[in-house]
Amino acid sequence: MKTYKIKLICLAIFCLFSTEIFAQSFVGITVDGGGVDDMFIEIKDSGGHIVHAYCHKACGDWFFSDKEDISRLKPIYKNRKVVVDVFSRVNKGEIAGPSDDEVLVFINKINFVRE
């Protein structure tokens, strides 16, 4: 029983100090994107779920500013098939809006698939 408690405590400490919680790669379709301070893209996966992921310097010049100075995903990048690597981690104040301890999804790499 003592070994079990030690393993549980070690796991809790690891989770407390670990910045990356999960990483995943998948194929999907770009749905929307944009932002004010921090750009994000929404991608529909094969199960129909929408993944909201912050670009984190992975996206290119894919956005334009509308008349309210809100960035939107350019229409040529909507409804495109992509292969995307995402990871989640605690915000730590990087993204404006969500709390510093909120877990967010970020894009590590994204590539358009030619069909």
Sequence and secondary structure as in RCSB ss.txt:
>XXXX:A:sequence
MKTYKIKLICLAIFCLFSTEIFAQSFVGITVDGGGVDDMFIEIKDSGGHIVHAYCHKACGDWFFSDKEDISRLKP
IYKNRKVVVDVFSRVNKGEIAGPSDDEVLVFINKINFVRE
>XXXX:A:secstr
 HHHHHHHHHHHHHHHH SEEEEEEEEEEEEEEEESSS EEEEEETTS EEEEE TT S S EEE TTS EEE G
GGTT EEEEEEEEEE TT SSSS TT EEEEEEEEEE   
